[in-house]
Amino acid sequence: MRRPSWLVLLGLLGLLGLSGLSACSITPVQPWEKGLLAKKAMGFEADRLEAGFAEHIYTSKEAAAGGAGVGASGCGCN
């Protein structure tokens, strides 16, 4: 007897979901591993002072405070 195609698809989706969940890890970052993450090379910007100037110029051009961290423009029409 032939199985319906939706049942096979549902089984494949369930198998994919279980394999995705089994790949997750809930172990916290250990204290000796935090030193590696705190290195300057791991940051988004190389120079914090230069990044501060760039953010100041950006917010001045946008005419809104904190314009670098939000996805909207400075017009207030979120």
mmCIF file as gemmi writes it, N, C-alpha and C atoms, coordinates in Angstrom:
data_model
loop_
_atom_site.group_PDB
_atom_site.id
_atom_site.type_symbol
_atom_site.label_atom_id
_atom_site.label_alt_id
_atom_site.label_comp_id
_atom_site.label_asym_id
_atom_site.label_entity_id
_atom_site.label_seq_id
_atom_site.pdbx_PDB_ins_code
_atom_site.Cartn_x
_atom_site.Cartn_y
_atom_site.Cartn_z
_atom_site.occupancy
_atom_site.B_iso_or_equiv
_atom_site.pdbx_formal_charge
_atom_site.auth_seq_id
_atom_site.auth_asym_id
_atom_site.pdbx_PDB_model_num
ATOM 1 N N . MET Axp A 1 ? 0.841 -1.17 0 1 0 ? 1 A 1
ATOM 2 C CA . MET Axp A 1 ? 0 0 0 1 0 ? 1 A 1
ATOM 3 C C . MET Axp A 1 ? 0.895 1.246 0 1 0 ? 1 A 1
ATOM 4 N N . ARG Axp A 2 ? 0.542 2.2 -0.794 1 0 ? 2 A 1
ATOM 5 C CA . ARG Axp A 2 ? 1.337 3.421 -0.945 1 0 ? 2 A 1
ATOM 6 C C . ARG Axp A 2 ? 0.929 4.464 0.089 1 0 ? 2 A 1
ATOM 7 N N . ARG Axp A 3 ? 1.949 5.091 0.735 1 0 ? 3 A 1
ATOM 8 C CA . ARG Axp A 3 ? 1.686 6.129 1.724 1 0 ? 3 A 1
ATOM 9 C C . ARG Axp A 3 ? 1.398 7.445 1.018 1 0 ? 3 A 1
ATOM 10 N N . PRO Axp A 4 ? 0.587 8.283 1.631 1 0 ? 4 A 1
ATOM 11 C CA . PRO Axp A 4 ? 0.341 9.612 1.042 1 0 ? 4 A 1
ATOM 12 C C . PRO Axp A 4 ? 1.608 10.453 1.086 1 0 ? 4 A 1
ATOM 13 N N . SER Axp A 5 ? 1.761 11.319 0.115 1 0 ? 5 A 1
ATOM 14 C CA . SER Axp A 5 ? 2.973 12.121 0.02 1 0 ? 5 A 1
ATOM 15 C C . SER Axp A 5 ? 3.084 13.112 1.177 1 0 ? 5 A 1
ATOM 16 N N . TRP Axp A 6 ? 1.968 13.58 1.734 1 0 ? 6 A 1
ATOM 17 C CA . TRP Axp A 6 ? 2.033 14.524 2.841 1 0 ? 6 A 1
ATOM 18 C C . TRP Axp A 6 ? 2.571 13.867 4.093 1 0 ? 6 A 1
ATOM 19 N N . LEU Axp A 7 ? 2.325 12.553 4.251 1 0 ? 7 A 1
ATOM 20 C CA . LEU Axp A 7 ? 2.84 11.829 5.412 1 0 ? 7 A 1
ATOM 21 C C . LEU Axp A 7 ? 4.356 11.668 5.321 1 0 ? 7 A 1
ATOM 22 N N . VAL Axp A 8 ? 4.858 11.432 4.133 1 0 ? 8 A 1
ATOM 23 C CA . VAL Axp A 8 ? 6.304 11.332 3.931 1 0 ? 8 A 1
ATOM 24 C C . VAL Axp A 8 ? 6.958 12.689 4.17 1 0 ? 8 A 1
ATOM 25 N N . LEU Axp A 9 ? 6.323 13.746 3.674 1 0 ? 9 A 1
ATOM 26 C CA . LEU Axp A 9 ? 6.842 15.096 3.868 1 0 ? 9 A 1
ATOM 27 C C . LEU Axp A 9 ? 6.839 15.466 5.349 1 0 ? 9 A 1
ATOM 28 N N . LEU Axp A 10 ? 5.799 15.099 6.056 1 0 ? 10 A 1
ATOM 29 C CA . LEU Axp A 10 ? 5.719 15.376 7.482 1 0 ? 10 A 1
ATOM 30 C C . LEU Axp A 10 ? 6.806 14.618 8.24 1 0 ? 10 A 1
ATOM 31 N N . GLY Axp A 11 ? 7.074 13.399 7.857 1 0 ? 11 A 1
ATOM 32 C CA . GLY Axp A 11 ? 8.138 12.626 8.485 1 0 ? 11 A 1
ATOM 33 C C . GLY Axp A 11 ? 9.506 13.23 8.233 1 0 ? 11 A 1
ATOM 34 N N . LEU Axp A 12 ? 9.738 13.703 7.011 1 0 ? 12 A 1
ATOM 35 C CA . LEU Axp A 12 ? 11.016 14.338 6.693 1 0 ? 12 A 1
ATOM 36 C C . LEU Axp A 12 ? 11.196 15.645 7.456 1 0 ? 12 A 1
ATOM 37 N N . LEU Axp A 13 ? 10.133 16.428 7.577 1 0 ? 13 A 1
ATOM 38 C CA . LEU Axp A 13 ? 10.205 17.667 8.344 1 0 ? 13 A 1
ATOM 39 C C . LEU Axp A 13 ? 10.459 17.391 9.824 1 0 ? 13 A 1
ATOM 40 N N . GLY Axp A 14 ? 9.836 16.374 10.35 1 0 ? 14 A 1
ATOM 41 C CA . GLY Axp A 14 ? 10.072 15.989 11.742 1 0 ? 14 A 1
ATOM 42 C C . GLY Axp A 14 ? 11.506 15.526 11.967 1 0 ? 14 A 1
ATOM 43 N N . LEU Axp A 15 ? 12.034 14.758 11.038 1 0 ? 15 A 1
ATOM 44 C CA . LEU Axp A 15 ? 13.421 14.305 11.133 1 0 ? 15 A 1
ATOM 45 C C . LEU Axp A 15 ? 14.383 15.475 11.028 1 0 ? 15 A 1
ATOM 46 N N . LEU Axp A 16 ? 14.093 16.41 10.158 1 0 ? 16 A 1
ATOM 47 C CA . LEU Axp A 16 ? 14.916 17.606 10.018 1 0 ? 16 A 1
ATOM 48 C C . LEU Axp A 16 ? 14.871 18.445 11.293 1 0 ? 16 A 1
ATOM 49 N N . GLY Axp A 17 ? 13.697 18.578 11.88 1 0 ? 17 A 1
ATOM 50 C CA . GLY Axp A 17 ? 13.559 19.328 13.131 1 0 ? 17 A 1
ATOM 51 C C . GLY Axp A 17 ? 14.315 18.684 14.273 1 0 ? 17 A 1
ATOM 52 N N . LEU Axp A 18 ? 14.236 17.377 14.393 1 0 ? 18 A 1
ATOM 53 C CA . LEU Axp A 18 ? 14.972 16.679 15.448 1 0 ? 18 A 1
ATOM 54 C C . LEU Axp A 18 ? 16.472 16.779 15.251 1 0 ? 18 A 1
ATOM 55 N N . SER Axp A 19 ? 16.923 16.699 14.02 1 0 ? 19 A 1
ATOM 56 C CA . SER Axp A 19 ? 18.366 16.822 13.784 1 0 ? 19 A 1
ATOM 57 C C . SER Axp A 19 ? 18.842 18.24 14.06 1 0 ? 19 A 1
ATOM 58 N N . GLY Axp A 20 ? 17.997 19.233 13.797 1 0 ? 20 A 1
ATOM 59 C CA . GLY Axp A 20 ? 18.355 20.613 14.108 1 0 ? 20 A 1
ATOM 60 C C . GLY Axp A 20 ? 18.433 20.857 15.598 1 0 ? 20 A 1
ATOM 61 N N . LEU Axp A 21 ? 17.529 20.262 16.351 1 0 ? 21 A 1
ATOM 62 C CA . LEU Axp A 21 ? 17.555 20.42 17.803 1 0 ? 21 A 1
ATOM 63 C C . LEU Axp A 21 ? 18.722 19.679 18.435 1 0 ? 21 A 1
ATOM 64 N N . SER Axp A 22 ? 19.115 18.574 17.86 1 0 ? 22 A 1
ATOM 65 C CA . SER Axp A 22 ? 20.229 17.821 18.438 1 0 ? 22 A 1
ATOM 66 C C . SER Axp A 22 ? 21.564 18.511 18.197 1 0 ? 22 A 1
ATOM 67 N N . ALA Axp A 23 ? 21.625 19.44 17.252 1 0 ? 23 A 1
ATOM 68 C CA . ALA Axp A 23 ? 22.871 20.149 16.972 1 0 ? 23 A 1
ATOM 69 C C . ALA Axp A 23 ? 23.071 21.338 17.905 1 0 ? 23 A 1
ATOM 70 N N . CYS Axp A 24 ? 22.037 21.717 18.669 1 0 ? 24 A 1
ATOM 71 C CA . CYS Axp A 24 ? 22.139 22.862 19.576 1 0 ? 24 A 1
ATOM 72 C C . CYS Axp A 24 ? 22.876 22.468 20.845 1 0 ? 24 A 1
ATOM 73 N N . SER Axp A 25 ? 23.559 23.429 21.392 1 0 ? 25 A 1
ATOM 74 C CA . SER Axp A 25 ? 24.284 23.205 22.633 1 0 ? 25 A 1
ATOM 75 C C . SER Axp A 25 ? 23.874 24.267 23.634 1 0 ? 25 A 1
ATOM 76 N N . ILE Axp A 26 ? 23.67 23.875 24.867 1 0 ? 26 A 1
ATOM 77 C CA . ILE Axp A 26 ? 23.237 24.807 25.893 1 0 ? 26 A 1
ATOM 78 C C . ILE Axp A 26 ? 24.351 25.031 26.914 1 0 ? 26 A 1
ATOM 79 N N . THR Axp A 27 ? 25.543 24.619 26.62 1 0 ? 27 A 1
ATOM 80 C CA . THR Axp A 27 ? 26.628 24.805 27.573 1 0 ? 27 A 1
ATOM 81 C C . THR Axp A 27 ? 27.028 26.269 27.622 1 0 ? 27 A 1
ATOM 82 N N . PRO Axp A 28 ? 27.164 26.827 28.825 1 0 ? 28 A 1
ATOM 83 C CA . PRO Axp A 28 ? 27.547 28.241 28.938 1 0 ? 28 A 1
ATOM 84 C C . PRO Axp A 28 ? 29.023 28.443 28.617 1 0 ? 28 A 1
ATOM 85 N N . VAL Axp A 29 ? 29.378 29.682 28.363 1 0 ? 29 A 1
ATOM 86 C CA . VAL Axp A 29 ? 30.774 30.024 28.089 1 0 ? 29 A 1
ATOM 87 C C . VAL Axp A 29 ? 31.538 29.964 29.406 1 0 ? 29 A 1
ATOM 88 N N . GLN Axp A 30 ? 32.619 29.245 29.411 1 0 ? 30 A 1
ATOM 89 C CA . GLN Axp A 30 ? 33.433 29.098 30.617 1 0 ? 30 A 1
ATOM 90 C C . GLN Axp A 30 ? 34.267 30.356 30.85 1 0 ? 30 A 1
ATOM 91 N N . PRO Axp A 31 ? 34.654 30.634 32.107 1 0 ? 31 A 1
ATOM 92 C CA . PRO Axp A 31 ? 35.432 31.847 32.388 1 0 ? 31 A 1
ATOM 93 C C . PRO Axp A 31 ? 36.745 31.935 31.617 1 0 ? 31 A 1
ATOM 94 N N . TRP Axp A 32 ? 37.414 30.822 31.384 1 0 ? 32 A 1
ATOM 95 C CA . TRP Axp A 32 ? 38.677 30.88 30.65 1 0 ? 32 A 1
ATOM 96 C C . TRP Axp A 32 ? 38.466 31.093 29.152 1 0 ? 32 A 1
ATOM 97 N N . GLU Axp A 33 ? 37.245 30.877 28.665 1 0 ? 33 A 1
ATOM 98 C CA . GLU Axp A 33 ? 36.948 31.142 27.266 1 0 ? 33 A 1
ATOM 99 C C . GLU Axp A 33 ? 36.548 32.597 27.03 1 0 ? 33 A 1
ATOM 100 N N . LYS Axp A 34 ? 36.147 33.307 28.091 1 0 ? 34 A 1
ATOM 101 C CA . LYS Axp A 34 ? 35.721 34.69 27.941 1 0 ? 34 A 1
ATOM 102 C C . LYS Axp A 34 ? 36.887 35.602 27.599 1 0 ? 34 A 1
ATOM 103 N N . GLY Axp A 35 ? 38.099 35.23 27.974 1 0 ? 35 A 1
ATOM 104 C CA . GLY Axp A 35 ? 39.262 36.035 27.639 1 0 ? 35 A 1
ATOM 105 C C . GLY Axp A 35 ? 39.496 36.102 26.135 1 0 ? 35 A 1
ATOM 106 N N . LEU Axp A 36 ? 39.201 35.032 25.441 1 0 ? 36 A 1
ATOM 107 C CA . LEU Axp A 36 ? 39.361 35.016 23.99 1 0 ? 36 A 1
ATOM 108 C C . LEU Axp A 36 ? 38.333 35.926 23.315 1 0 ? 36 A 1
ATOM 109 N N . LEU Axp A 37 ? 37.129 35.975 23.881 1 0 ? 37 A 1
ATOM 110 C CA . LEU Axp A 37 ? 36.084 36.803 23.295 1 0 ? 37 A 1
ATOM 111 C C . LEU Axp A 37 ? 36.279 38.283 23.599 1 0 ? 37 A 1
ATOM 112 N N . ALA Axp A 38 ? 37.051 38.598 24.622 1 0 ? 38 A 1
ATOM 113 C CA . ALA Axp A 38 ? 37.252 39.987 25.018 1 0 ? 38 A 1
ATOM 114 C C . ALA Axp A 38 ? 38.43 40.642 24.302 1 0 ? 38 A 1
ATOM 115 N N . LYS Axp A 39 ? 39.106 39.916 23.431 1 0 ? 39 A 1
ATOM 116 C CA . LYS Axp A 39 ? 40.24 40.506 22.712 1 0 ? 39 A 1
ATOM 117 C C . LYS Axp A 39 ? 39.768 41.591 21.759 1 0 ? 39 A 1
ATOM 118 N N . LYS Axp A 40 ? 40.631 42.54 21.497 1 0 ? 40 A 1
ATOM 119 C CA . LYS Axp A 40 ? 40.3 43.669 20.631 1 0 ? 40 A 1
ATOM 120 C C . LYS Axp A 40 ? 39.974 43.21 19.21 1 0 ? 40 A 1
ATOM 121 N N . ALA Axp A 41 ? 40.626 42.148 18.757 1 0 ? 41 A 1
ATOM 122 C CA . ALA Axp A 41 ? 40.39 41.66 17.397 1 0 ? 41 A 1
ATOM 123 C C . ALA Axp A 41 ? 38.996 41.056 17.226 1 0 ? 41 A 1
ATOM 124 N N . MET Axp A 42 ? 38.33 40.699 18.325 1 0 ? 42 A 1
ATOM 125 C CA . MET Axp A 42 ? 37.001 40.101 18.238 1 0 ? 42 A 1
ATOM 126 C C . MET Axp A 42 ? 35.898 41.15 18.176 1 0 ? 42 A 1
ATOM 127 N N . GLY Axp A 43 ? 36.228 42.422 18.31 1 0 ? 43 A 1
ATOM 128 C CA . GLY Axp A 43 ? 35.229 43.479 18.274 1 0 ? 43 A 1
ATOM 129 C C . GLY Axp A 43 ? 34.817 43.814 16.852 1 0 ? 43 A 1
ATOM 130 N N . PHE Axp A 44 ? 33.731 44.547 16.732 1 0 ? 44 A 1
ATOM 131 C CA . PHE Axp A 44 ? 33.249 44.947 15.417 1 0 ? 44 A 1
ATOM 132 C C . PHE Axp A 44 ? 34.079 46.091 14.848 1 0 ? 44 A 1
ATOM 133 N N . GLU Axp A 45 ? 34.568 46.953 15.731 1 0 ? 45 A 1
ATOM 134 C CA . GLU Axp A 45 ? 35.382 48.07 15.278 1 0 ? 45 A 1
ATOM 135 C C . GLU Axp A 45 ? 36.779 47.923 15.878 1 0 ? 45 A 1
ATOM 136 N N . ALA Axp A 46 ? 37.772 48.334 15.12 1 0 ? 46 A 1
ATOM 137 C CA . ALA Axp A 46 ? 39.148 48.21 15.589 1 0 ? 46 A 1
ATOM 138 C C . ALA Axp A 46 ? 39.483 49.293 16.606 1 0 ? 46 A 1
ATOM 139 N N . ASP Axp A 47 ? 38.977 50.496 16.402 1 0 ? 47 A 1
ATOM 140 C CA . ASP Axp A 47 ? 39.285 51.615 17.275 1 0 ? 47 A 1
ATOM 141 C C . ASP Axp A 47 ? 37.979 52.183 17.836 1 0 ? 47 A 1
ATOM 142 N N . ARG Axp A 48 ? 37.816 52.142 19.149 1 0 ? 48 A 1
ATOM 143 C CA . ARG Axp A 48 ? 36.564 52.596 19.765 1 0 ? 48 A 1
ATOM 144 C C . ARG Axp A 48 ? 36.377 54.106 19.602 1 0 ? 48 A 1
ATOM 145 N N . LEU Axp A 49 ? 37.46 54.856 19.657 1 0 ? 49 A 1
ATOM 146 C CA . LEU Axp A 49 ? 37.357 56.303 19.511 1 0 ? 49 A 1
ATOM 147 C C . LEU Axp A 49 ? 36.882 56.675 18.103 1 0 ? 49 A 1
ATOM 148 N N . GLU Axp A 50 ? 37.474 56.02 17.112 1 0 ? 50 A 1
ATOM 149 C CA . GLU Axp A 50 ? 37.053 56.275 15.729 1 0 ? 50 A 1
ATOM 150 C C . GLU Axp A 50 ? 35.603 55.858 15.511 1 0 ? 50 A 1
ATOM 151 N N . ALA Axp A 51 ? 35.198 54.743 16.121 1 0 ? 51 A 1
ATOM 152 C CA . ALA Axp A 51 ? 33.808 54.3 15.996 1 0 ? 51 A 1
ATOM 153 C C . ALA Axp A 51 ? 32.866 55.294 16.662 1 0 ? 51 A 1
ATOM 154 N N . GLY Axp A 52 ? 33.295 55.888 17.782 1 0 ? 52 A 1
ATOM 155 C CA . GLY Axp A 52 ? 32.47 56.899 18.44 1 0 ? 52 A 1
ATOM 156 C C . GLY Axp A 52 ? 32.299 58.134 17.585 1 0 ? 52 A 1
ATOM 157 N N . PHE Axp A 53 ? 33.375 58.567 16.917 1 0 ? 53 A 1
ATOM 158 C CA . PHE Axp A 53 ? 33.278 59.704 15.998 1 0 ? 53 A 1
ATOM 159 C C . PHE Axp A 53 ? 32.363 59.387 14.824 1 0 ? 53 A 1
ATOM 160 N N . ALA Axp A 54 ? 32.488 58.194 14.283 1 0 ? 54 A 1
ATOM 161 C CA . ALA Axp A 54 ? 31.648 57.807 13.142 1 0 ? 54 A 1
ATOM 162 C C . ALA Axp A 54 ? 30.179 57.76 13.55 1 0 ? 54 A 1
ATOM 163 N N . GLU Axp A 55 ? 29.891 57.271 14.755 1 0 ? 55 A 1
ATOM 164 C CA . GLU Axp A 55 ? 28.507 57.231 15.221 1 0 ? 55 A 1
ATOM 165 C C . GLU Axp A 55 ? 27.974 58.643 15.459 1 0 ? 55 A 1
ATOM 166 N N . HIS Axp A 56 ? 28.816 59.525 15.982 1 0 ? 56 A 1
ATOM 167 C CA . HIS Axp A 56 ? 28.392 60.912 16.195 1 0 ? 56 A 1
ATOM 168 C C . HIS Axp A 56 ? 28.055 61.586 14.862 1 0 ? 56 A 1
ATOM 169 N N . ILE Axp A 57 ? 28.871 61.37 13.856 1 0 ? 57 A 1
ATOM 170 C CA . ILE Axp A 57 ? 28.611 61.958 12.537 1 0 ? 57 A 1
ATOM 171 C C . ILE Axp A 57 ? 27.333 61.375 11.938 1 0 ? 57 A 1
ATOM 172 N N . TYR Axp A 58 ? 27.148 60.076 12.108 1 0 ? 58 A 1
ATOM 173 C CA . TYR Axp A 58 ? 25.956 59.426 11.565 1 0 ? 58 A 1
ATOM 174 C C . TYR Axp A 58 ? 24.696 59.967 12.217 1 0 ? 58 A 1
ATOM 175 N N . THR Axp A 59 ? 24.7 60.082 13.552 1 0 ? 59 A 1
ATOM 176 C CA . THR Axp A 59 ? 23.502 60.585 14.23 1 0 ? 59 A 1
ATOM 177 C C . THR Axp A 59 ? 23.272 62.057 13.919 1 0 ? 59 A 1
ATOM 178 N N . SER Axp A 60 ? 24.337 62.806 13.665 1 0 ? 60 A 1
ATOM 179 C CA . SER Axp A 60 ? 24.16 64.208 13.282 1 0 ? 60 A 1
ATOM 180 C C . SER Axp A 60 ? 23.516 64.322 11.91 1 0 ? 60 A 1
ATOM 181 N N . LYS Axp A 61 ? 23.902 63.446 11.006 1 0 ? 61 A 1
ATOM 182 C CA . LYS Axp A 61 ? 23.314 63.469 9.665 1 0 ? 61 A 1
ATOM 183 C C . LYS Axp A 61 ? 21.873 62.967 9.686 1 0 ? 61 A 1
ATOM 184 N N . GLU Axp A 62 ? 21.571 62.025 10.549 1 0 ? 62 A 1
ATOM 185 C CA . GLU Axp A 62 ? 20.22 61.481 10.623 1 0 ? 62 A 1
ATOM 186 C C . GLU Axp A 62 ? 19.278 62.391 11.392 1 0 ? 62 A 1
ATOM 187 N N . ALA Axp A 63 ? 19.817 63.3 12.197 1 0 ? 63 A 1
ATOM 188 C CA . ALA Axp A 63 ? 19.035 64.222 13.022 1 0 ? 63 A 1
ATOM 189 C C . ALA Axp A 63 ? 18.193 63.486 14.046 1 0 ? 63 A 1
ATOM 190 N N . ALA Axp A 64 ? 18.743 62.392 14.575 1 0 ? 64 A 1
ATOM 191 C CA . ALA Axp A 64 ? 18.056 61.642 15.619 1 0 ? 64 A 1
ATOM 192 C C . ALA Axp A 64 ? 19.098 61.015 16.526 1 0 ? 64 A 1
ATOM 193 N N . ALA Axp A 65 ? 18.837 60.995 17.806 1 0 ? 65 A 1
ATOM 194 C CA . ALA Axp A 65 ? 19.774 60.38 18.747 1 0 ? 65 A 1
ATOM 195 C C . ALA Axp A 65 ? 19.649 58.866 18.661 1 0 ? 65 A 1
ATOM 196 N N . GLY Axp A 66 ? 20.769 58.193 18.642 1 0 ? 66 A 1
ATOM 197 C CA . GLY Axp A 66 ? 20.754 56.738 18.583 1 0 ? 66 A 1
ATOM 198 C C . GLY Axp A 66 ? 20.373 56.174 17.249 1 0 ? 66 A 1
ATOM 199 N N . GLY Axp A 67 ? 20.634 56.882 16.18 1 0 ? 67 A 1
ATOM 200 C CA . GLY Axp A 67 ? 20.237 56.424 14.856 1 0 ? 67 A 1
ATOM 201 C C . GLY Axp A 67 ? 21.017 55.238 14.352 1 0 ? 67 A 1
ATOM 202 N N . ALA Axp A 68 ? 22.155 54.943 14.985 1 0 ? 68 A 1
ATOM 203 C CA . ALA Axp A 68 ? 22.97 53.836 14.498 1 0 ? 68 A 1
ATOM 204 C C . ALA Axp A 68 ? 22.425 52.489 14.918 1 0 ? 68 A 1
ATOM 205 N N . GLY Axp A 69 ? 21.664 52.432 16.008 1 0 ? 69 A 1
ATOM 206 C CA . GLY Axp A 69 ? 21.218 51.15 16.511 1 0 ? 69 A 1
ATOM 207 C C . GLY Axp A 69 ? 19.821 50.75 16.1 1 0 ? 69 A 1
ATOM 208 N N . VAL Axp A 70 ? 19.102 51.592 15.411 1 0 ? 70 A 1
ATOM 209 C CA . VAL Axp A 70 ? 17.727 51.27 15.032 1 0 ? 70 A 1
ATOM 210 C C . VAL Axp A 70 ? 17.619 51.162 13.525 1 0 ? 70 A 1
ATOM 211 N N . GLY Axp A 71 ? 16.573 50.508 13.073 1 0 ? 71 A 1
ATOM 212 C CA . GLY Axp A 71 ? 16.399 50.298 11.645 1 0 ? 71 A 1
ATOM 213 C C . GLY Axp A 71 ? 15.58 51.349 10.949 1 0 ? 71 A 1
ATOM 214 N N . ALA Axp A 72 ? 15.154 52.373 11.671 1 0 ? 72 A 1
ATOM 215 C CA . ALA Axp A 72 ? 14.314 53.404 11.052 1 0 ? 72 A 1
ATOM 216 C C . ALA Axp A 72 ? 15.122 54.646 10.748 1 0 ? 72 A 1
ATOM 217 N N . SER Axp A 73 ? 14.553 55.542 10.005 1 0 ? 73 A 1
ATOM 218 C CA . SER Axp A 73 ? 15.234 56.793 9.7 1 0 ? 73 A 1
ATOM 219 C C . SER Axp A 73 ? 14.972 57.81 10.797 1 0 ? 73 A 1
ATOM 220 N N . GLY Axp A 74 ? 15.5 58.991 10.663 1 0 ? 74 A 1
ATOM 221 C CA . GLY Axp A 74 ? 15.36 60.011 11.682 1 0 ? 74 A 1
ATOM 222 C C . GLY Axp A 74 ? 14.06 60.79 11.628 1 0 ? 74 A 1
ATOM 223 N N . CYS Axp A 75 ? 13.142 60.427 10.761 1 0 ? 75 A 1
ATOM 224 C CA . CYS Axp A 75 ? 11.921 61.213 10.597 1 0 ? 75 A 1
ATOM 225 C C . CYS Axp A 75 ? 10.878 60.883 11.647 1 0 ? 75 A 1
ATOM 226 N N . GLY Axp A 76 ? 11.032 59.78 12.375 1 0 ? 76 A 1
ATOM 227 C CA . GLY Axp A 76 ? 10.065 59.402 13.401 1 0 ? 76 A 1
ATOM 228 C C . GLY Axp A 76 ? 8.911 58.577 12.878 1 0 ? 76 A 1
ATOM 229 N N . CYS Axp A 77 ? 8.962 58.107 11.663 1 0 ? 77 A 1
ATOM 230 C CA . CYS Axp A 77 ? 7.884 57.309 11.086 1 0 ? 77 A 1
ATOM 231 C C . CYS Axp A 77 ? 8.244 55.828 11.153 1 0 ? 77 A 1
ATOM 232 N N . ASN Axp A 78 ? 8.252 55.293 12.346 1 0 ? 78 A 1
ATOM 233 C CA . ASN Axp A 78 ? 8.631 53.881 12.525 1 0 ? 78 A 1
ATOM 234 C C . ASN Axp A 78 ? 7.551 53.042 11.953 1 0 ? 78 A 1
